[in-house]
Amino acid sequence: MPSSQISLAIKAGVRKINISTSLQLAFSVAIREYIVSNRDVVRKGYLADTILETLFSSVRKVAKNNILMVTEFRNKKNEKDF
């Protein structure tokens, strides 16, 4: 879900936003990119910790951006209330 849509939803009064889909998308994009960029490793095996760290890093980034966006919007709203 683009940040512009999340901002509009918050402005419209939405108080719960599920971000599972965006996290799953970040995970699948990261794993695809990892596999494509490491084609030379095919048939040699992948190290699970290397793959997982790459994937978790991507998911963390998306989650952090979503949290920061919601927090920033809430702070702006609170400033207007005073």
C-alpha positions in Angstrom: 0.0 0.0 0.0 1.6 3.3 -1.0 2.3 5.8 1.7 -0.1 8.3 0.1 -3.0 5.9 0.5 -2.0 5.2 4.1 -1.9 8.9 4.8 -5.4 9.3 3.3 -6.7 6.4 5.3 -5.4 7.9 8.5 -6.9 11.3 7.6 -10.2 9.6 7.0 -10.2 8.1 10.5 -8.8 4.7 10.0 -7.1 3.6 13.2 -5.9 0.1 12.2 -3.8 -0.6 9.2 -2.7 -4.1 8.4 0.8 -4.1 6.8 1.2 -7.9 6.4 0.7 -7.7 2.6 3.5 -5.1 2.2 5.8 -7.1 4.5 5.1 -10.3 2.5 5.7 -8.4 -0.8 9.0 -7.1 0.6 10.0 -10.6 1.6 9.2 -12.1 -1.8 10.9 -9.3 -3.7 14.0 -9.6 -1.5 14.2 -13.4 -2.0 13.8 -13.1 -5.8 16.5 -10.4 -5.9 18.8 -12.5 -3.7 18.5 -15.6 -5.9 18.9 -13.7 -9.1 22.0 -11.8 -7.9 23.6 -15.0 -6.6 23.0 -17.3 -9.6 26.6 -18.4 -9.4 25.7 -20.1 -6.1 23.1 -22.4 -7.8 23.7 -26.0 -7.0 26.3 -25.1 -4.4 23.6 -24.4 -1.8 22.6 -21.2 -0.1 23.5 -20.4 3.5 20.2 -20.0 5.4 21.6 -17.3 7.7 22.8 -15.2 4.7 19.4 -15.5 3.0 17.4 -14.8 6.1 19.4 -11.8 7.1 18.9 -10.3 3.7 15.2 -11.0 3.8 14.7 -9.8 7.4 16.6 -6.6 6.6 14.3 -5.8 3.7 11.2 -6.6 5.8 12.5 -4.5 8.7 13.0 -1.5 6.4 9.4 -1.7 5.1 8.0 -2.1 8.7 10.2 0.8 9.9 9.0 3.1 7.1 5.4 2.3 7.8 5.8 3.0 11.6 7.6 6.2 10.9 5.0 7.4 8.5 2.1 6.7 10.9 4.1 8.3 13.8 4.9 11.4 11.7 1.3 11.8 10.7 0.1 11.4 14.3 2.6 14.0 15.5 1.5 16.5 12.8 -2.1 15.9 13.8 -1.3 16.5 17.5 0.5 19.8 16.7 -2.6 21.0 14.9 -4.7 20.2 17.9 -2.8 22.6 20.2 
